[in-house]
Amino acid sequence: MPAYGYTILVAGWLIWMIPFFLIRANRPKAQRLDRRARWGIAITAVGFALLWQSRFWEMQLPAWRLAPAIVFFALGSLLSWTATRALGRQWRMDAGLNADHQLITAGPYRVIRHPIYTSMLCMMIATGCIMTPFWLLGAALAFGIVGTEIRVRIEDGLLESRFGRQFEAYKRHARAYLPMIR
């Protein structure tokens, strides 16, 4: 792979990650956690690990693979920046609710209930376009979607338990994490 491929890969990931480090650490302690969602994180991590299982350093990087990678890196980064900003102190790694938890429906949450998961799938696709054969990218995406589904169902259950009809109404018009799929 040419040096510019590595540069785009590293820059894409750094730009995506920065907002997670900028979130204030003084978030309130969770009133309710569902640690089962960690299974979703683990399964998604297997998907990301699959992306590194080829001899990518020997690959050529044609423009037809680089162009979609850049688009997906940009979309993933845009979602990570806008979603973390909208969530603010409510963002956490574990699926949980704060005592003063609010249902966020602003920013990207107007359209997608879990835009950070969408951004993670964008990052998976972008990385795969640069360094992974498509059959392996497909396998990685399968793990990514299964892990995301686990997290989405658990988090939606938590939000529904707290916000009831308000969440149900929100759920009717905002997609889960893929814009075309409920």
Protein Blocks (a to p, Z undefined) as FASTA:
>chain_A
ZZklmmmmmmmmmmmmmmmmmpcfkbccdfbdcfklmmmmmmmmmmmmmmmmccfklpcc
dfklmmmmmmmmmmmmmmmmmmmmmnmmmpcfbdcddfklccdfehjllmmmblmlmmmm
mmmmmmmmmmpcfklmmmmmmmmmmmmmmmmmmmmmmmmmmnmmmmmmmmmmmcfklmkb
ZZ
